[in-house]
Amino acid sequence: MDVDRLYLYGLVGIVLSGAVAFLALLFVPAPYGRHARAGWGPTLPTRLAWVVQELPAPLCFAIVFARGEHAGRLVPLLFLALWQLHYLQRTFVFPLLMRAGQRRTPLTTVLLAIAFNAVNASLNAYAISHGALRHTQAWLADPRLAVGVALFLAGWAANLHSDAILRHLRKPGEAGYRIPRGGLFRYVTAPNYLGEIVEWIGWAIATWTAAGFAFAFFTIANLAPRALSHHRWYHERFPDYPPERRALIPFVL
Ligand code: NDP
């Protein structure tokens, strides 16, 4: 099968799995973190699970990217740097810093994440470094690049800052939950997810590729229902949960 056809099938797979995940996650939250529960088979320590499930994203991207005929060009290299900035942090720094106590993650969710990350990273790298050259030097002057990169960096900063606030709610070794306050938590329950969504919308705009837009769609489909589940979860457990705080979009949702 030729590679362009494989790329197309991969895109369809990402969009379809995003749609299925969205509907499923509205009713059944993914069973990790506060929504973890028995009955999902064997488990791994959560810290190890994060490293193993995220590793295919920087790895597959680097391998597919390096094999492309545009791998040495400036704009594709800028995209490589952005991708690795996000995924090296997520794969190696986030799990090291997290305060997960003895928490464990089902192998099923780890395997699903591995499959998603391998396919998604390969598609995004392929879109940038292979085939017709969209990202010439002229792309540097295209407003989509400036707007997209600005959104990507703003979303990344919001995601990191919000994850840091969550992390500091626990002392080392603790695994309980408190109401997060400060930063974008003034407005929403899940500012880390909001940041992540803005980041990948920025990526889609900056790269202007079908793979980028498919990934942004998947991220929204995956994280919006989880933000709603987190929001309900806090309201059920904390009578003093700030009533004006929305789930994901300030003042709206
Ligand atoms: P959560 O917000 O559920 O948890 C983040 C970390 O903070 C976990 O270690 C969690 O512990 C801890 N935590 C959360 N709330 C509290 C609280 N109230 N009190 C104390 N500790 C708390 O995020 P996820 O684990 O779902 O995701 C982690 C990162 O990965 C995020 O940045 C997210 O954006 C990203 N992500 C991206 C996805 C994508 O589709 N691109 C998919 C999934 C995640 P515990 O685990 O014990 O609950």
Residues whose N, C-alpha, C, O or C-beta is under 5 A from the ligand:
A	BS01	NDP	G33 R34 M98 R99 R103 N159 D163 L166 R167 L169 A175 G176 Y177 R178 I179 P180 N192 Y193 E196 T219 N222
